[in-house]
Amino acid sequence: MDNPDAPSTDADEGLASSEHVTPPEEPPPVPPDDLNQRLAEVEDRWHRAAADLDNTRKRTARELALARDAERARAATVFLPVVDGLEDAVTYAKGVNAGLAEGMESIREQAVAALERLGYPRIDEVGVPFDPRIHEVLSVVERGDLPPRTVAAVARLGFGTPERLLRPAGVVVTAAEE
């Protein structure tokens, strides 16, 4: 009886055209002022949501950059003892075998270059004014050929910039004028 391929009967057609089926009601007309107010509210909410999304994107990008920089610093800090060890090995090898010292110096330079690629350039300039942001005084010497408070020697390499310092350079500075 409920065969979809069966032809329809008069009884089926009578149900379809019955007066008992009511069409859906249309919503009552809304005054134009209410529509404009509602539209303004929806637009305001949309603008606020868009601004919130933009702020969230910016905050997330900043947080990601900070996390990336912190991880880069952690990796570079772990690498510092390797550079220091290579420096000591080069110093020792210079007294034993010049060829060995050259090879080890090459490896040390590769390690320093790796730190530079991570964003921490070496700090090893001599003859520059002492800068407490990037230098750590290890000793003070009297030297008449250099101005006061000038880096006379670098005892330990430093890495970084004043804004992003991994390790200050250990330096020997000239005495300050009295």
C-alpha positions as CSV (number, residue, x, y, z in Angstrom):
1,M,0.0,0.0,0.0
2,D,2.8,2.4,0.6
3,N,4.5,1.6,-2.7
4,P,6.1,4.7,-4.0
5,D,5.7,3.5,-7.6
6,A,1.9,3.0,-7.2
7,P,-0.3,5.7,-8.8
8,S,-1.8,8.2,-6.5
9,T,-5.4,7.9,-5.6
10,D,-8.1,10.5,-5.2
11,A,-7.8,10.1,-1.4
12,D,-4.1,11.0,-1.5
13,E,-4.8,14.1,-3.6
14,G,-7.5,15.1,-1.2
15,L,-5.1,15.2,1.6
16,A,-2.6,17.3,-0.3
17,S,-5.2,19.9,-1.1
18,S,-6.9,19.8,2.3
19,E,-7.8,23.0,4.0
20,H,-6.3,21.6,7.2
21,V,-2.7,22.4,6.1
22,T,-1.8,25.9,6.9
23,P,1.0,27.8,5.2
24,P,3.9,28.9,7.5
25,E,3.3,32.2,9.1
26,E,5.4,35.2,7.9
27,P,7.0,37.1,10.7
28,P,5.3,40.4,11.4
29,P,6.9,43.3,9.7
30,V,9.6,45.0,11.6
31,P,9.8,48.8,11.7
32,P,12.8,50.2,9.8
33,D,14.2,51.9,12.9
34,D,14.4,48.6,14.7
35,L,16.1,47.0,11.7
36,N,18.7,49.7,11.5
37,Q,19.3,49.4,15.3
38,R,19.6,45.7,15.1
39,L,21.9,45.9,12.0
40,A,24.1,48.5,13.9
41,E,24.3,46.1,16.9
42,V,25.3,43.1,14.7
43,E,27.9,45.2,12.8
44,D,29.3,46.4,16.1
45,R,29.6,42.9,17.5
46,W,31.2,41.8,14.2
47,H,33.8,44.6,14.3
48,R,34.6,43.7,18.0
49,A,34.9,40.0,17.1
50,A,37.2,40.9,14.2
51,A,39.3,43.1,16.4
52,D,39.5,40.4,19.1
53,L,40.6,37.9,16.4
54,D,43.3,40.3,15.2
55,N,44.5,40.9,18.7
56,T,44.7,37.2,19.4
57,R,46.7,36.6,16.2
58,K,49.2,39.4,17.2
59,R,49.5,38.1,20.8
60,T,50.0,34.6,19.5
61,A,52.7,35.7,17.1
62,R,54.5,37.6,19.9
63,E,54.3,34.7,22.3
64,L,55.6,32.3,19.6
65,A,58.5,34.6,18.8
66,L,59.3,34.8,22.6
67,A,59.2,31.1,22.9
68,R,61.4,30.6,19.8
69,D,63.9,33.1,21.2
70,A,63.9,31.4,24.6
71,E,64.5,28.0,23.0
72,R,67.2,29.3,20.8
73,A,68.9,30.8,23.9
74,R,68.7,27.5,25.7
75,A,70.2,25.6,22.9
76,A,73.0,28.2,22.5
77,T,73.7,28.2,26.2
78,V,74.2,24.4,26.2
79,F,76.7,24.9,23.3
80,L,78.9,27.5,25.2
81,P,80.9,24.9,27.2
82,V,81.8,23.2,23.9
83,V,83.1,26.5,22.5
84,D,85.1,27.1,25.7
85,G,86.5,23.5,25.7
86,L,87.6,23.9,22.1
87,E,89.3,27.2,23.0
88,D,91.2,25.4,25.7
89,A,92.1,22.5,23.4
90,V,93.4,24.9,20.8
91,T,95.6,26.7,23.4
92,Y,97.0,23.4,24.5
93,A,97.5,22.1,20.9
94,K,99.5,25.1,19.9
95,G,102.2,24.0,22.3
96,V,102.1,20.4,21.1
97,N,101.4,20.4,17.3
98,A,100.8,23.4,15.1
99,G,98.8,21.3,12.5
100,L,96.6,19.9,15.2
101,A,96.1,23.4,16.6
102,E,95.0,24.7,13.2
103,G,92.5,21.8,12.7
104,M,91.0,22.4,16.2
105,E,90.9,26.2,15.6
106,S,88.9,25.5,12.4
107,I,86.4,23.4,14.4
108,R,86.1,26.1,17.1
109,E,85.4,28.7,14.4
110,Q,82.6,26.4,13.1
111,A,81.1,26.3,16.6
112,V,81.3,30.1,16.9
113,A,79.7,30.5,13.4
114,A,76.9,28.2,14.6
115,L,76.2,30.5,17.5
116,E,76.3,33.5,15.2
117,R,73.7,31.8,12.9
118,L,71.5,31.3,16.0
119,G,71.6,35.1,16.4
120,Y,74.4,35.5,18.9
121,P,77.4,37.2,17.3
122,R,80.8,37.0,19.0
123,I,82.0,39.8,21.2
124,D,85.8,39.9,20.9
125,E,86.8,43.4,19.9
126,V,89.9,44.9,21.5
127,G,90.5,48.6,21.7
128,V,86.8,49.5,22.1
129,P,85.3,51.4,25.1
130,F,84.2,49.2,27.9
131,D,80.4,48.5,27.7
132,P,78.9,46.9,30.8
133,R,76.0,45.6,28.7
134,I,78.3,43.3,26.8
135,H,81.6,43.1,28.8
136,E,82.5,41.6,32.2
137,V,85.7,42.9,33.7
138,L,88.1,40.1,34.7
139,S,91.0,42.4,35.5
140,V,92.3,45.9,35.2
141,V,95.7,47.0,33.8
142,E,97.7,50.2,33.5
143,R,98.4,51.0,29.9
144,G,99.4,54.4,28.6
145,D,98.9,53.5,25.0
146,L,95.1,53.0,25.4
147,P,92.5,55.5,26.8
148,P,91.0,54.8,30.2
149,R,88.2,52.2,30.4
150,T,89.2,50.6,27.1
151,V,89.1,46.8,26.4
152,A,92.8,45.8,26.3
153,A,92.2,42.0,25.9
154,V,89.5,39.5,25.6
155,A,90.0,36.5,28.0
156,R,86.7,34.8,27.2
157,L,84.5,35.2,24.1
158,G,81.1,36.8,24.6
159,F,78.1,36.2,22.4
160,G,75.1,38.3,21.6
161,T,74.1,42.0,21.4
162,P,73.2,44.4,24.1
163,E,69.6,43.7,23.5
164,R,70.0,39.9,23.4
165,L,73.1,38.8,25.4
166,L,73.9,35.2,25.7
167,R,77.1,35.7,27.6
168,P,79.2,38.9,28.2
169,A,82.8,38.9,27.1
170,G,85.3,38.5,29.9
171,V,87.7,41.4,29.3
172,V,90.8,43.1,30.6
173,V,90.3,46.8,30.7
174,T,92.5,49.8,31.2
175,A,92.3,51.6,34.5
176,A,90.0,54.6,34.8
177,E,91.5,58.0,35.4
178,E,91.6,59.3,38.9
